[in-house]
């Protein structure tokens, strides 16, 4: 398998919009590069106005794992470590984008914060 099918991508978007009210969803890692191996996980980041409760986050992650038949790394972008955010920004593939201006601002700010932290 080289990447996710269009149907799998659609399911990811529907789950995250429904459960988290995600306004942007970014696929990153090997799935974004269409280089999934049999043992690869699927890395998914999302942007939302509120943080879901941990039990909801875990439940949705498990549902996605069952749907995709592989492990899923599900990341709320706002809660990710700065270095992790730069990996998402630099290597991510946008699956869904309801508010492009908000997404652009948040992703640019994440890169700026990372550079300032590295200089400091």
Secondary structure as GFF3:
##gff-version 3
##sequence-region A 1 120
A	DSSP	alpha_helix	6	20	.	.	.	ID=ss1
A	DSSP	beta_strand	24	28	.	.	.	ID=ss2
A	DSSP	three_ten_helix	29	31	.	.	.	ID=ss3
A	DSSP	beta_strand	42	47	.	.	.	ID=ss4
A	DSSP	alpha_helix	54	68	.	.	.	ID=ss5
A	DSSP	beta_strand	72	76	.	.	.	ID=ss6
A	DSSP	three_ten_helix	77	79	.	.	.	ID=ss7
A	DSSP	alpha_helix	82	91	.	.	.	ID=ss8
A	DSSP	beta_strand	93	97	.	.	.	ID=ss9
A	DSSP	alpha_helix	100	119	.	.	.	ID=ss10
###
